[in-house]
Amino acid sequence: MKRIYIYFLFLIILASCSQQFIHKTYIPTPPTINYIKDKDFQDLKIKGNFSIFETQYTKALNEKWGINSNLILNSGFGINAGLVKYKHFEKSYFEILSGIGYNFRKSIIERGLGFHILIASKYYHHNLQSEYLNYYLQPSYLFKLSKNCSFGFSINNNLVFFDKYQYMYTLENYQGSEEQYIFEADSVNENNILGLLIEPTITFKFSNSGKTSFFIQLGYTFNALYNISNYYLYRSYDEIPVFHFKHPNFRPWIINFGFQINLQKNNDNQNNQ
């Protein structure tokens, strides 16, 4: 079983380094449920997908409070830190996580879209940069389905302030054709944008011992960016600028695979989940 966990961890690291997903100006990274078991608890969670790699450290301060920190690596980096208020019930667990974070992203990509998007006749280019602060409040509830399986639900309420929000891309025909033309072009160059993002997620957690476990995190992000003014989307077949409130560089789906390591020295009283 330990060998399976090692392979799983290697897959997360490999997937997070790939370029299969085009990097976005904002990528949802809601914290995983901490599930603090007692006053001596501490653990390290490693999670990611084809676009991000994230570590999350949790430590209990006492029987009611704990601390949490996240390091996020993508086409840049992000760091979050917060406090956890938690409470245990007979067959469930509740916590509220509150914290602040800073994120910076910068990415330049030029490539043909063949294998990934299944359109061999298009060429993609983008240049993006964003810098933002966020304050988040995330209540979570976890149910123990069995000795080795748990199900959790979280709602991350994320208030985001973009100091920079710059994005440009073009999508043109490919394969060296003489009929070169642009399918789409998009540009945003804004500062001081305030956004509210609601990120509900569900988490399935599996464990065979008190020391290790793995989990799957699935969710979606609902967003509202308040003061974007000069956003336009140009399509060659329209030949006119078209205003879209929901910016296409935003990736709403949340899909993460993770691995948890219990760092607590004395695990005699730990229950499997």
NORUR-V149158 format. One record per pair of residues at least 6 apart in sequence whose ideal C-beta (glycine too) atoms are under 7 Angstrom apart, sorted by the first residue. I is the first residue (numbers start at 1). J is the second residue. Records with the same first field share a line. If there is no record, write none. Layout:
# NORUR-V149158
I = J  J
This chain:
# NORUR-V149158
1 = 208
5 = 212  214  259
8 = 214  259
9 = 46  259
12 = 46  47  48  257  259
13 = 53
15 = 48  49  50
16 = 48  49  52  53
18 = 50
20 = 50  116
21 = 50  51
22 = 109  126
23 = 51  74  75  105  107  109  128
24 = 249  250  251
25 = 105  128  130  165  167  249
26 = 130  250
27 = 51  52  74  251
28 = 199  221  254
29 = 52  54  72  78
30 = 138  154  156  199  201  219  254
31 = 56  68  70  97  138
32 = 45  47  56  203  215  217  258
33 = 95  140  142  152  154  203
34 = 58  66  68  84  95  97
35 = 93  142
36 = 58  60  66  84  86
37 = 270
38 = 60  269
39 = 60  62  63
40 = 60  264  266
41 = 60  264
42 = 58  59  60  263  264
43 = 58  260  261  262  263
44 = 55  57  261  263
45 = 55  56  258  260
46 = 55  258  259
47 = 54  217  256  257  258
48 = 54  256  257
49 = 255  256  257
51 = 74
52 = 72  73  74
53 = 73
54 = 70  71  72
55 = 71
56 = 68  70
57 = 69
58 = 66  68
59 = 66  67
60 = 66
61 = 67
64 = 85  86
65 = 83  84  85
66 = 84  86
67 = 83  84
68 = 82  84  97  99
69 = 80  81
70 = 79  80
71 = 79
72 = 78
74 = 105
75 = 105  106  107
76 = 104  105  106
77 = 104
78 = 101  102  103
79 = 101  102
80 = 99  101
81 = 99  100
82 = 97  98  99
83 = 98  99
84 = 95  97
85 = 95  96
86 = 93  94  95
87 = 94
91 = 143  144
92 = 141  142  143  144
93 = 142
94 = 141
95 = 140
96 = 139
97 = 138
98 = 137
99 = 136
100 = 134  135
101 = 134
102 = 133
103 = 132  134
104 = 131
105 = 128  129  130
106 = 129
107 = 128
108 = 127
109 = 124  126
110 = 125
111 = 124
112 = 123  174
113 = 119  122  124
114 = 120
120 = 174
121 = 173  174  175
122 = 171  172  173  174  183
123 = 172  174
124 = 171
125 = 169  170
126 = 168  169
127 = 168
128 = 166  167  249
129 = 164  166
130 = 162  164  165  166
131 = 163  164
132 = 160  161  162  163
133 = 161
134 = 158  159  160
135 = 159
136 = 156  157  158
137 = 157
138 = 154  155  156  157
139 = 155
140 = 152  153  154
141 = 152  153
142 = 150  152
143 = 150  151
144 = 150  273
145 = 151
147 = 272
148 = 206  207  208  272  273
149 = 206
150 = 205  273
151 = 204
152 = 202  203  205
153 = 202
154 = 201
155 = 198  200
156 = 199  201
157 = 198
158 = 197  199
159 = 196
160 = 195  197
161 = 194
162 = 193  195
163 = 191  192
164 = 191
165 = 188  190  191  193
166 = 188  189
167 = 188  249
168 = 187
169 = 186
170 = 182  185
171 = 182  183  184
172 = 180  181  182  183
173 = 179  180  181  183
181 = 236
182 = 236
183 = 236
184 = 233  234  235
185 = 234
186 = 233  248
187 = 232
188 = 228  231  247
189 = 230
190 = 228
193 = 225  227  228
194 = 226  227
195 = 223  224  225  226
196 = 224
197 = 221  222  223
198 = 222
199 = 219  221  254
200 = 219  220
201 = 217  218  219  254
202 = 218  219
203 = 215  217
204 = 215  216
205 = 213  215  273
206 = 213  214
207 = 213  272  273
209 = 272
210 = 262  267  270  272
211 = 262  267
212 = 260  261
213 = 260  273
214 = 258  259  260
215 = 258  260
216 = 257
217 = 254  256  258
218 = 254  255
219 = 254
220 = 252  253  254
221 = 252  254
223 = 250
225 = 247
231 = 243  244  247
232 = 241  242  243
233 = 242  244
234 = 241
235 = 242
262 = 270
264 = 270
